[in-house]
Amino acid sequence: MRKAHVHQQGRRAGVLEEIDRQHYRFTYAPDYFGEPVSLTLPVRPESFEFEEFPAAFEGLLPEGQQLEALLRHYKVDRSDMFTQLLLVGADVVGSLTITEAR
């Protein structure tokens, strides 16, 4: 299982987990009460479960030539969106930052 910390405006908001390539979970940190990371993911104590890569995070990924360059440079599988998110997570559009949880 892989995990990523999701920060909203520099504050740790929660954790995105890849259970397997077809199951993902996002959970807000218990002490987080700021802006939601997405309008589709309101702040709540229960986890959000997904059967595919969450659209709220997929929307942060590069497209077109930027995506092609990322895939070639890092030799990443096109379907491995979790790795793509970790690679670009420090520089995504908006107020979020995503970092690998170690």
LOROMI-982812 format. One record per residue: x, y, z of N, C-alpha, C, CB in turn; residue in three letters; residue number from 1. Coordinates in steps of 0.05 Angstrom, whole numbers, m for minus. Glycine has a CB too. Example, Ala and Ser with C-alpha at 12.3 -4.5 7.8 and 13.67 -1.06 7.14 Angstrom:
BEGIN
<atom n_X="264" n_Y="m114" n_Z="156" ca_X="246" ca_Y="m90" ca_Z="156" c_X="264" c_Y="m66" c_Z="156" cb_X="226" cb_Y="m89" cb_Z="181" residuo="ALA" num="1"/>
<atom n_X="257" n_Y="m45" n_Z="142" ca_X="273" ca_Y="m21" ca_Z="143" c_X="258" c_Y="1" c_Z="157" cb_X="282" cb_Y="m12" cb_Z="114" residuo="SER" num="2"/>
This chain:
BEGIN
<atom n_X="17" n_Y="m23" n_Z="0" ca_X="0" ca_Y="0" ca_Z="0" c_X="18" c_Y="25" c_Z="0" cb_X="m19" cb_Y="0" cb_Z="24" residuo="MET" num="1"/>
<atom n_X="11" n_Y="44" n_Z="m17" ca_X="26" ca_Y="69" ca_Z="m18" c_X="8" c_Y="91" c_Z="m7" cb_X="34" cb_Y="76" cb_Z="m48" residuo="ARG" num="2"/>
<atom n_X="22" n_Y="111" n_Z="5" ca_X="8" ca_Y="134" ca_Z="17" c_X="20" c_Y="160" c_Z="9" cb_X="8" cb_Y="131" cb_Z="48" residuo="LYS" num="3"/>
<atom n_X="3" n_Y="180" n_Z="8" ca_X="13" ca_Y="207" ca_Z="2" c_X="m1" c_Y="227" c_Z="22" cb_X="7" cb_Y="215" cb_Z="m27" residuo="ALA" num="4"/>
<atom n_X="15" n_Y="245" n_Z="32" ca_X="4" ca_Y="267" ca_Z="49" c_X="m7" c_Y="288" c_Z="30" cb_X="26" cb_Y="279" cb_Z="68" residuo="HIS" num="5"/>
<atom n_X="m31" n_Y="298" n_Z="37" ca_X="m43" ca_Y="319" ca_Z="21" c_X="m44" c_Y="344" c_Z="39" cb_X="m72" cb_Y="311" cb_Z="11" residuo="VAL" num="6"/>
<atom n_X="m32" n_Y="365" n_Z="29" ca_X="m31" ca_Y="391" ca_Z="44" c_X="m49" c_Y="411" c_Z="30" cb_X="m2" cb_Y="401" cb_Z="47" residuo="HIS" num="7"/>
<atom n_X="m64" n_Y="426" n_Z="46" ca_X="m81" ca_Y="447" ca_Z="36" c_X="m70" c_Y="473" c_Z="47" cb_X="m111" cb_Y="443" cb_Z="44" residuo="GLN" num="8"/>
<atom n_X="m61" n_Y="491" n_Z="30" ca_X="m49" ca_Y="516" ca_Z="37" c_X="m26" c_Y="512" c_Z="58" cb_X="m70" cb_Y="535" cb_Z="48" residuo="GLN" num="9"/>
<atom n_X="m10" n_Y="492" n_Z="54" ca_X="13" ca_Y="486" ca_Z="71" c_X="7" c_Y="471" c_Z="96" cb_X="25" cb_Y="512" cb_Z="78" residuo="GLY" num="10"/>
<atom n_X="m18" n_Y="465" n_Z="101" ca_X="m25" ca_Y="450" ca_Z="126" c_X="m34" c_Y="422" c_Z="118" cb_X="m48" cb_Y="465" cb_Z="141" residuo="ARG" num="11"/>
<atom n_X="m24" n_Y="402" n_Z="133" ca_X="m31" ca_Y="375" ca_Z="126" c_X="m61" c_Y="370" c_Z="130" cb_X="m15" cb_Y="355" cb_Z="144" residuo="ARG" num="12"/>
<atom n_X="m74" n_Y="364" n_Z="108" ca_X="m103" ca_Y="360" ca_Z="108" c_X="m111" c_Y="331" c_Z="111" cb_X="m115" cb_Y="371" cb_Z="83" residuo="ALA" num="13"/>
<atom n_X="m95" n_Y="313" n_Z="100" ca_X="m103" ca_Y="285" ca_Z="101" c_X="m84" c_Y="267" c_Z="86" cb_X="m130" cb_Y="281" cb_Z="90" residuo="GLY" num="14"/>
<atom n_X="m92" n_Y="242" n_Z="82" ca_X="m76" ca_Y="222" ca_Z="69" c_X="m91" c_Y="208" c_Z="47" cb_X="m66" cb_Y="201" cb_Z="90" residuo="VAL" num="15"/>
<atom n_X="m78" n_Y="206" n_Z="24" ca_X="m89" ca_Y="191" ca_Z="2" c_X="m74" c_Y="164" c_Z="1" cb_X="m86" cb_Y="206" cb_Z="m25" residuo="LEU" num="16"/>
<atom n_X="m89" n_Y="142" n_Z="1" ca_X="m77" ca_Y="115" ca_Z="1" c_X="m85" c_Y="100" c_Z="m24" cb_X="m85" cb_Y="100" cb_Z="26" residuo="GLU" num="17"/>
<atom n_X="m65" n_Y="86" n_Z="m35" ca_X="m70" ca_Y="68" ca_Z="m57" c_X="m71" c_Y="40" c_Z="m45" cb_X="m49" cb_Y="70" cb_Z="m80" residuo="GLU" num="18"/>
<atom n_X="m94" n_Y="29" n_Z="m41" ca_X="m97" ca_Y="2" ca_Z="m30" c_X="m87" c_Y="m18" c_Z="m50" cb_X="m126" cb_Y="m4" cb_Z="m22" residuo="ILE" num="19"/>
<atom n_X="m96" n_Y="m16" n_Z="m75" ca_X="m86" ca_Y="m30" ca_Z="m98" c_X="m93" c_Y="m13" c_Z="m122" cb_X="m98" cb_Y="m60" cb_Z="m100" residuo="ASP" num="20"/>
<atom n_X="m87" n_Y="m21" n_Z="m146" ca_X="m90" ca_Y="m5" ca_Z="m169" c_X="m120" c_Y="2" c_Z="m175" cb_X="m78" cb_Y="m18" cb_Z="m193" residuo="ARG" num="21"/>
<atom n_X="m138" n_Y="m10" n_Z="m161" ca_X="m166" ca_Y="m5" ca_Z="m166" c_X="m181" c_Y="3" c_Z="m141" cb_X="m180" cb_Y="m29" cb_Z="m178" residuo="GLN" num="22"/>
<atom n_X="m167" n_Y="10" n_Z="m120" ca_X="m180" ca_Y="18" ca_Z="m95" c_X="m163" c_Y="39" c_Z="m81" cb_X="m184" cb_Y="m7" cb_Z="m76" residuo="HIS" num="23"/>
<atom n_X="m176" n_Y="62" n_Z="m76" ca_X="m162" ca_Y="84" ca_Z="m63" c_X="m179" c_Y="94" c_Z="m40" cb_X="m157" cb_Y="107" cb_Z="m84" residuo="TYR" num="24"/>
<atom n_X="m165" n_Y="108" n_Z="m21" ca_X="m179" ca_Y="119" ca_Z="2" c_X="m167" c_Y="146" c_Z="9" cb_X="m177" cb_Y="100" cb_Z="27" residuo="ARG" num="25"/>
<atom n_X="m184" n_Y="165" n_Z="14" ca_X="m175" ca_Y="191" ca_Z="24" c_X="m187" c_Y="196" c_Z="51" cb_X="m182" cb_Y="214" cb_Z="4" residuo="PHE" num="26"/>
<atom n_X="m170" n_Y="203" n_Z="71" ca_X="m180" ca_Y="208" ca_Z="98" c_X="m168" c_Y="234" c_Z="107" cb_X="m172" cb_Y="185" cb_Z="117" residuo="THR" num="27"/>
<atom n_X="m186" n_Y="252" n_Z="117" ca_X="m177" ca_Y="277" ca_Z="129" c_X="m163" c_Y="271" c_Z="156" cb_X="m200" cb_Y="296" cb_Z="133" residuo="TYR" num="28"/>
<atom n_X="m143" n_Y="287" n_Z="162" ca_X="m130" ca_Y="286" ca_Z="188" c_X="m150" c_Y="293" c_Z="210" cb_X="m105" cb_Y="305" cb_Z="189" residuo="ALA" num="29"/>
<atom n_X="m149" n_Y="279" n_Z="232" ca_X="m169" ca_Y="284" ca_Z="253" c_X="m169" c_Y="313" c_Z="263" cb_X="m164" cb_Y="266" cb_Z="277" residuo="PRO" num="30"/>
<atom n_X="m147" n_Y="327" n_Z="262" ca_X="m145" ca_Y="354" ca_Z="272" c_X="m148" c_Y="375" c_Z="250" cb_X="m118" cb_Y="358" cb_Z="286" residuo="ASP" num="31"/>
<atom n_X="m157" n_Y="366" n_Z="226" ca_X="m159" ca_Y="385" ca_Z="204" c_X="m188" c_Y="396" c_Z="202" cb_X="m151" cb_Y="372" cb_Z="177" residuo="TYR" num="32"/>
<atom n_X="m190" n_Y="423" n_Z="202" ca_X="m216" ca_Y="436" ca_Z="200" c_X="m216" c_Y="459" c_Z="180" cb_X="m225" cb_Y="445" cb_Z="227" residuo="PHE" num="33"/>
<atom n_X="m197" n_Y="458" n_Z="161" ca_X="m194" ca_Y="480" ca_Z="141" c_X="m212" c_Y="475" c_Z="117" cb_X="m166" cb_Y="483" cb_Z="133" residuo="GLY" num="34"/>
<atom n_X="m203" n_Y="488" n_Z="95" ca_X="m217" ca_Y="486" ca_Z="69" c_X="m215" c_Y="457" c_Z="60" cb_X="m205" cb_Y="505" cb_Z="48" residuo="GLU" num="35"/>
<atom n_X="m236" n_Y="446" n_Z="47" ca_X="m235" ca_Y="419" ca_Z="36" c_X="m214" c_Y="418" c_Z="13" cb_X="m262" cb_Y="410" cb_Z="26" residuo="PRO" num="36"/>
<atom n_X="m203" n_Y="395" n_Z="8" ca_X="m184" ca_Y="393" ca_Z="m14" c_X="m198" c_Y="394" c_Z="m41" cb_X="m168" cb_Y="366" cb_Z="m11" residuo="VAL" num="37"/>
<atom n_X="m224" n_Y="389" n_Z="m41" ca_X="m240" ca_Y="390" ca_Z="m65" c_X="m269" c_Y="394" c_Z="m57" cb_X="m237" cb_Y="364" cb_Z="m83" residuo="SER" num="38"/>
<atom n_X="m285" n_Y="407" n_Z="m73" ca_X="m313" ca_Y="410" ca_Z="m68" c_X="m327" c_Y="383" c_Z="m66" cb_X="m327" cb_Y="427" cb_Z="m89" residuo="LEU" num="39"/>
<atom n_X="m316" n_Y="363" n_Z="m80" ca_X="m328" ca_Y="336" ca_Z="m80" c_X="m318" c_Y="320" c_Z="m56" cb_X="m321" cb_Y="322" cb_Z="m105" residuo="THR" num="40"/>
<atom n_X="m300" n_Y="331" n_Z="m40" ca_X="m290" ca_Y="317" ca_Z="m16" c_X="m293" c_Y="335" c_Z="9" cb_X="m260" cb_Y="309" cb_Z="m20" residuo="LEU" num="41"/>
<atom n_X="m317" n_Y="339" n_Z="18" ca_X="m321" ca_Y="357" ca_Z="41" c_X="m307" c_Y="346" c_Z="66" cb_X="m351" cb_Y="361" cb_Z="47" residuo="PRO" num="42"/>
<atom n_X="m298" n_Y="363" n_Z="84" ca_X="m285" ca_Y="355" ca_Z="108" c_X="m304" c_Y="339" c_Z="125" cb_X="m273" cb_Y="379" cb_Z="124" residuo="VAL" num="43"/>
<atom n_X="m296" n_Y="315" n_Z="133" ca_X="m312" ca_Y="297" ca_Z="150" c_X="m294" c_Y="276" c_Z="162" cb_X="m335" cb_Y="283" cb_Z="133" residuo="ARG" num="44"/>
<atom n_X="m302" n_Y="264" n_Z="184" ca_X="m285" ca_Y="244" ca_Z="197" c_X="m283" c_Y="218" c_Z="182" cb_X="m294" cb_Y="240" cb_Z="225" residuo="PRO" num="45"/>
<atom n_X="m303" n_Y="210" n_Z="167" ca_X="m303" ca_Y="185" ca_Z="153" c_X="m286" c_Y="186" c_Z="128" cb_X="m332" cb_Y="176" cb_Z="145" residuo="GLU" num="46"/>
<atom n_X="m274" n_Y="164" n_Z="121" ca_X="m257" ca_Y="162" ca_Z="97" c_X="m275" c_Y="162" c_Z="72" cb_X="m240" cb_Y="137" cb_Z="98" residuo="SER" num="47"/>
<atom n_X="m263" n_Y="171" n_Z="50" ca_X="m275" ca_Y="169" ca_Z="24" c_X="m263" c_Y="145" c_Z="10" cb_X="m272" cb_Y="195" cb_Z="7" residuo="PHE" num="48"/>
<atom n_X="m279" n_Y="127" n_Z="m1" ca_X="m269" ca_Y="103" ca_Z="m14" c_X="m274" c_Y="106" c_Z="m44" cb_X="m282" cb_Y="77" cb_Z="m3" residuo="GLU" num="49"/>
<atom n_X="m255" n_Y="97" n_Z="m61" ca_X="m258" ca_Y="99" ca_Z="m90" c_X="m250" c_Y="73" c_Z="m103" cb_X="m240" cb_Y="123" cb_Z="m100" residuo="PHE" num="50"/>
<atom n_X="m264" n_Y="66" n_Z="m124" ca_X="m258" ca_Y="42" ca_Z="m139" c_X="m241" c_Y="48" c_Z="m164" cb_X="m284" cb_Y="28" cb_Z="m148" residuo="GLU" num="51"/>
<atom n_X="m234" n_Y="73" n_Z="m167" ca_X="m215" ca_Y="82" ca_Z="m188" c_X="m201" c_Y="107" c_Z="m177" cb_X="m230" cb_Y="88" cb_Z="m215" residuo="GLU" num="52"/>
<atom n_X="m181" n_Y="116" n_Z="m191" ca_X="m165" ca_Y="139" ca_Z="m181" c_X="m184" c_Y="163" c_Z="m178" cb_X="m142" cb_Y="146" cb_Z="m200" residuo="PHE" num="53"/>
<atom n_X="m184" n_Y="175" n_Z="m154" ca_X="m203" ca_Y="197" ca_Z="m149" c_X="m201" c_Y="220" c_Z="m169" cb_X="m200" cb_Y="207" cb_Z="m121" residuo="PRO" num="54"/>
<atom n_X="m224" n_Y="228" n_Z="m180" ca_X="m225" ca_Y="249" ca_Z="m199" c_X="m213" c_Y="276" c_Z="m188" cb_X="m254" cb_Y="254" cb_Z="m209" residuo="ALA" num="55"/>
<atom n_X="m217" n_Y="281" n_Z="m163" ca_X="m207" ca_Y="305" ca_Z="m151" c_X="m177" c_Y="307" c_Z="m153" cb_X="m215" cb_Y="307" cb_Z="m121" residuo="ALA" num="56"/>
<atom n_X="m163" n_Y="284" n_Z="m152" ca_X="m134" ca_Y="284" ca_Z="m155" c_X="m125" c_Y="279" c_Z="m183" cb_X="m122" cb_Y="262" cb_Z="m137" residuo="PHE" num="57"/>
<atom n_X="m141" n_Y="265" n_Z="m199" ca_X="m134" ca_Y="261" ca_Z="m227" c_X="m133" c_Y="288" c_Z="m242" cb_X="m154" cb_Y="243" cb_Z="m241" residuo="GLU" num="58"/>
<atom n_X="m151" n_Y="307" n_Z="m233" ca_X="m151" ca_Y="333" ca_Z="m246" c_X="m126" c_Y="349" c_Z="m241" cb_X="m175" cb_Y="348" cb_Z="m235" residuo="GLY" num="59"/>
<atom n_X="m109" n_Y="341" n_Z="m223" ca_X="m84" ca_Y="355" ca_Z="m217" c_X="m61" c_Y="345" c_Z="m235" cb_X="m76" cb_Y="351" cb_Z="m188" residuo="LEU" num="60"/>
<atom n_X="m66" n_Y="324" n_Z="m250" ca_X="m44" ca_Y="312" ca_Z="m266" c_X="m41" c_Y="327" c_Z="m292" cb_X="m51" cb_Y="282" cb_Z="m272" residuo="LEU" num="61"/>
<atom n_X="m16" n_Y="326" n_Z="m303" ca_X="m11" ca_Y="339" ca_Z="m328" c_X="m25" c_Y="324" c_Z="m351" cb_X="19" cb_Y="341" cb_Z="m334" residuo="PRO" num="62"/>
<atom n_X="m28" n_Y="338" n_Z="m373" ca_X="m40" ca_Y="326" ca_Z="m397" c_X="m22" c_Y="332" c_Z="m421" cb_X="m69" cb_Y="336" cb_Z="m402" residuo="GLU" num="63"/>
<atom n_X="m29" n_Y="320" n_Z="m443" ca_X="m15" ca_Y="326" ca_Z="m468" c_X="15" c_Y="322" c_Z="m468" cb_X="m21" cb_Y="354" cb_Z="m476" residuo="GLY" num="64"/>
<atom n_X="29" n_Y="342" n_Z="m478" ca_X="58" ca_Y="340" ca_Z="m481" c_X="72" c_Y="338" c_Z="m453" cb_X="69" cb_Y="364" cb_Z="m496" residuo="GLN" num="65"/>
<atom n_X="61" n_Y="352" n_Z="m434" ca_X="73" ca_Y="351" ca_Z="m407" c_X="71" c_Y="323" c_Z="m395" cb_X="59" cb_Y="371" cb_Z="m388" residuo="GLN" num="66"/>
<atom n_X="48" n_Y="310" n_Z="m399" ca_X="45" ca_Y="283" ca_Z="m390" c_X="64" c_Y="264" c_Z="m405" cb_X="16" cb_Y="273" cb_Z="m394" residuo="LEU" num="67"/>
<atom n_X="65" n_Y="267" n_Z="m431" ca_X="83" ca_Y="250" ca_Z="m447" c_X="112" c_Y="252" c_Z="m437" cb_X="81" cb_Y="256" cb_Z="m477" residuo="GLU" num="68"/>
<atom n_X="121" n_Y="277" n_Z="m432" ca_X="148" ca_Y="282" ca_Z="m423" c_X="153" c_Y="269" c_Z="m396" cb_X="154" cb_Y="312" cb_Z="m422" residuo="ALA" num="69"/>
<atom n_X="133" n_Y="272" n_Z="m378" ca_X="135" ca_Y="260" ca_Z="m351" c_X="138" c_Y="230" c_Z="m353" cb_X="111" cb_Y="268" cb_Z="m334" residuo="LEU" num="70"/>
<atom n_X="121" n_Y="217" n_Z="m369" ca_X="121" ca_Y="188" ca_Z="m372" c_X="148" c_Y="178" c_Z="m383" cb_X="98" cb_Y="179" cb_Z="m390" residuo="LEU" num="71"/>
<atom n_X="158" n_Y="192" n_Z="m403" ca_X="184" ca_Y="184" ca_Z="m415" c_X="207" c_Y="189" c_Z="m396" cb_X="189" cb_Y="200" cb_Z="m441" residuo="ARG" num="72"/>
<atom n_X="208" n_Y="212" n_Z="m383" ca_X="231" ca_Y="219" ca_Z="m366" c_X="233" c_Y="200" c_Z="m342" cb_X="228" cb_Y="248" cb_Z="m357" residuo="HIS" num="73"/>
<atom n_X="210" n_Y="194" n_Z="m329" ca_X="211" ca_Y="178" ca_Z="m305" c_X="204" c_Y="149" c_Z="m310" cb_X="192" cb_Y="189" cb_Z="m285" residuo="TYR" num="74"/>
<atom n_X="199" n_Y="142" n_Z="m335" ca_X="192" ca_Y="115" ca_Z="m343" c_X="168" c_Y="104" c_Z="m326" cb_X="216" cb_Y="96" cb_Z="m340" residuo="LYS" num="75"/>
<atom n_X="147" n_Y="120" n_Z="m326" ca_X="123" ca_Y="114" ca_Z="m310" c_X="102" c_Y="103" c_Z="m328" cb_X="113" cb_Y="139" cb_Z="m295" residuo="VAL" num="76"/>
<atom n_X="87" n_Y="83" n_Z="m319" ca_X="65" ca_Y="72" ca_Z="m334" c_X="42" c_Y="93" c_Z="m335" cb_X="55" cb_Y="45" cb_Z="m321" residuo="ASP" num="77"/>
<atom n_X="30" n_Y="96" n_Z="m358" ca_X="9" ca_Y="115" ca_Z="m362" c_X="m14" c_Y="111" c_Z="m342" cb_X="m2" cb_Y="114" cb_Z="m391" residuo="ARG" num="78"/>
<atom n_X="m19" n_Y="86" n_Z="m335" ca_X="m42" ca_Y="80" ca_Z="m317" c_X="m35" c_Y="84" c_Z="m288" cb_X="m51" cb_Y="51" cb_Z="m322" residuo="SER" num="79"/>
<atom n_X="m10" n_Y="89" n_Z="m281" ca_X="m1" ca_Y="92" ca_Z="m253" c_X="m4" c_Y="121" c_Z="m245" cb_X="28" cb_Y="83" cb_Z="m250" residuo="ASP" num="80"/>
<atom n_X="m29" n_Y="129" n_Z="m240" ca_X="m34" ca_Y="157" ca_Z="m234" c_X="m24" c_Y="165" c_Z="m206" cb_X="m64" cb_Y="162" cb_Z="m235" residuo="MET" num="81"/>
<atom n_X="m22" n_Y="146" n_Z="m188" ca_X="m12" ca_Y="152" ca_Z="m161" c_X="17" c_Y="161" c_Z="m163" cb_X="m15" cb_Y="127" cb_Z="m143" residuo="PHE" num="82"/>
<atom n_X="33" n_Y="147" n_Z="m178" ca_X="61" ca_Y="155" ca_Z="m182" c_X="63" c_Y="182" c_Z="m196" cb_X="77" cb_Y="134" cb_Z="m197" residuo="THR" num="83"/>
<atom n_X="47" n_Y="186" n_Z="m216" ca_X="46" ca_Y="212" ca_Z="m230" c_X="40" c_Y="234" c_Z="m210" cb_X="26" cb_Y="211" cb_Z="m253" residuo="GLN" num="84"/>
<atom n_X="21" n_Y="230" n_Z="m193" ca_X="13" ca_Y="250" ca_Z="m173" c_X="37" c_Y="256" c_Z="m154" cb_X="m11" cb_Y="242" cb_Z="m158" residuo="LEU" num="85"/>
<atom n_X="50" n_Y="235" n_Z="m146" ca_X="73" ca_Y="240" ca_Z="m128" c_X="96" c_Y="255" c_Z="m142" cb_X="84" cb_Y="212" cb_Z="m118" residuo="LEU" num="86"/>
<atom n_X="99" n_Y="250" n_Z="m168" ca_X="120" ca_Y="264" ca_Z="m183" c_X="115" c_Y="294" c_Z="m187" cb_X="124" cb_Y="251" cb_Z="m210" residuo="LEU" num="87"/>
<atom n_X="90" n_Y="301" n_Z="m190" ca_X="83" ca_Y="329" ca_Z="m195" c_X="70" c_Y="343" c_Z="m171" cb_X="64" cb_Y="331" cb_Z="m219" residuo="VAL" num="88"/>
<atom n_X="66" n_Y="329" n_Z="m150" ca_X="51" ca_Y="338" ca_Z="m127" c_X="61" c_Y="363" c_Z="m113" cb_X="50" cb_Y="317" cb_Z="m107" residuo="GLY" num="89"/>
<atom n_X="87" n_Y="369" n_Z="m115" ca_X="98" ca_Y="393" ca_Z="m103" c_X="92" c_Y="418" c_Z="m120" cb_X="128" cb_Y="391" cb_Z="m99" residuo="ALA" num="90"/>
<atom n_X="82" n_Y="414" n_Z="m144" ca_X="78" ca_Y="436" ca_Z="m162" c_X="52" c_Y="433" c_Z="m178" cb_X="101" cb_Y="439" cb_Z="m182" residuo="ASP" num="91"/>
<atom n_X="30" n_Y="427" n_Z="m164" ca_X="4" ca_Y="425" ca_Z="m178" c_X="m10" c_Y="452" c_Z="m177" cb_X="m13" cb_Y="403" cb_Z="m165" residuo="VAL" num="92"/>
<atom n_X="m29" n_Y="456" n_Z="m194" ca_X="m45" ca_Y="481" ca_Z="m196" c_X="m62" c_Y="482" c_Z="m171" cb_X="m62" cb_Y="482" cb_Z="m222" residuo="VAL" num="93"/>
<atom n_X="m65" n_Y="506" n_Z="m160" ca_X="m82" ca_Y="510" ca_Z="m137" c_X="m68" c_Y="509" c_Z="m110" cb_X="m104" cb_Y="489" cb_Z="m137" residuo="GLY" num="94"/>
<atom n_X="m83" n_Y="504" n_Z="m89" ca_X="m72" ca_Y="507" ca_Z="m62" c_X="m62" c_Y="481" c_Z="m50" cb_X="m93" cb_Y="519" cb_Z="m45" residuo="SER" num="95"/>
<atom n_X="m63" n_Y="459" n_Z="m65" ca_X="m55" ca_Y="433" ca_Z="m55" c_X="m26" c_Y="427" c_Z="m60" cb_X="m72" cb_Y="411" cb_Z="m67" residuo="LEU" num="96"/>
<atom n_X="m14" n_Y="411" n_Z="m42" ca_X="12" ca_Y="400" ca_Z="m46" c_X="10" c_Y="371" c_Z="m37" cb_X="35" cb_Y="415" cb_Z="m30" residuo="THR" num="97"/>
<atom n_X="22" n_Y="353" n_Z="m53" ca_X="21" ca_Y="324" ca_Z="m47" c_X="49" c_Y="314" c_Z="m45" cb_X="5" cb_Y="308" cb_Z="m69" residuo="ILE" num="98"/>
<atom n_X="55" n_Y="300" n_Z="m23" ca_X="82" ca_Y="289" ca_Z="m18" c_X="79" c_Y="260" c_Z="m10" cb_X="96" cb_Y="305" cb_Z="3" residuo="THR" num="99"/>
<atom n_X="99" n_Y="245" n_Z="m17" ca_X="99" ca_Y="216" ca_Z="m10" c_X="102" c_Y="213" c_Z="20" cb_X="122" cb_Y="201" cb_Z="m24" residuo="GLU" num="100"/>
<atom n_X="85" n_Y="196" n_Z="32" ca_X="86" ca_Y="190" ca_Z="60" c_X="106" c_Y="167" c_Z="64" cb_X="57" cb_Y="182" cb_Z="72" residuo="ALA" num="101"/>
<atom n_X="125" n_Y="171" n_Z="81" ca_X="145" ca_Y="151" ca_Z="86" c_X="142" c_Y="138" c_Z="113" cb_X="173" cb_Y="163" cb_Z="83" residuo="ARG" num="102"/>
